[in-house]
Amino acid sequence: MSQANEQAQLGEFVRSSLGKPDLGDHDDIFEVGEATSLYSMELVLFIEEKLGVPLDDEDLVRENFATLDAMGKMIDRKLDDA
């Protein structure tokens, strides 16, 4: 699976699960969406299980999950390191 495909799947998941189809890549999901700390765990599970990208404890910071762009960059870093 390509990095662009994984980011597209992530964007689709986030927009759908938050009910925010117009969510921009730079919009903070904790400010404009319904995202909570529990939702953050859903994102971790989606990234690890559905996208197959393993995350480490140091990845689990708000900055990595605040926007689709930040999540995409984190996924890129993880895949480049793999």
C-alpha positions in Angstrom: 0.0 0.0 0.0 1.4 3.4 -0.9 1.8 6.3 1.6 -0.7 8.4 -0.4 -3.3 5.6 -0.3 -2.9 5.2 3.5 -3.3 9.0 4.0 -6.4 8.9 1.8 -7.9 6.1 3.9 -7.0 8.0 7.0 -8.7 11.1 5.8 -11.8 9.2 4.8 -12.0 7.5 8.2 -11.5 10.7 10.1 -14.0 12.7 8.1 -16.6 10.0 8.2 -16.2 9.0 11.8 -16.4 12.7 12.9 -19.2 13.5 10.6 -17.1 16.4 9.1 -16.9 15.8 5.3 -15.4 19.2 4.8 -12.6 18.8 7.3 -9.4 20.3 5.9 -6.0 18.7 6.2 -4.8 21.5 8.5 -8.0 21.7 10.7 -7.4 20.8 14.3 -9.8 17.9 14.9 -9.9 18.6 18.6 -11.1 22.1 18.0 -13.4 21.7 15.0 -14.6 18.1 15.4 -15.9 15.9 18.0 -12.5 14.4 18.8 -11.8 13.4 22.3 -9.0 11.5 24.0 -11.0 8.3 23.4 -11.2 9.2 19.7 -7.4 9.4 19.8 -7.3 5.8 20.8 -9.6 4.9 17.8 -7.1 6.7 15.5 -4.2 4.8 17.0 -6.0 1.5 16.4 -7.0 2.5 12.9 -3.4 3.5 12.0 -1.9 0.3 13.5 -4.5 -2.3 12.5 -6.1 -1.0 9.3 -3.1 0.8 7.8 -0.4 -1.6 9.3 1.7 1.3 10.6 3.2 0.4 14.1 3.3 3.4 16.5 5.7 3.8 19.4 4.9 5.4 22.8 6.8 8.6 21.7 4.4 8.9 18.7 1.4 9.2 21.0 1.4 13.0 21.5 -1.4 15.4 20.6 0.7 17.2 18.0 0.9 14.0 15.9 -2.9 13.6 15.9 -4.2 17.2 15.8 -4.6 17.4 12.0 -4.8 15.1 9.0 -1.6 16.7 7.8 0.2 15.9 11.1 -1.0 12.3 11.0 0.1 11.9 7.4 3.6 13.2 8.2 3.8 10.8 11.2 2.8 7.9 8.9 5.3 9.0 6.3 8.1 9.1 8.9 7.1 5.7 10.3 7.0 4.1 6.8 10.3 5.7 5.8 11.9 4.3 9.0 10.6 0.8 8.3 
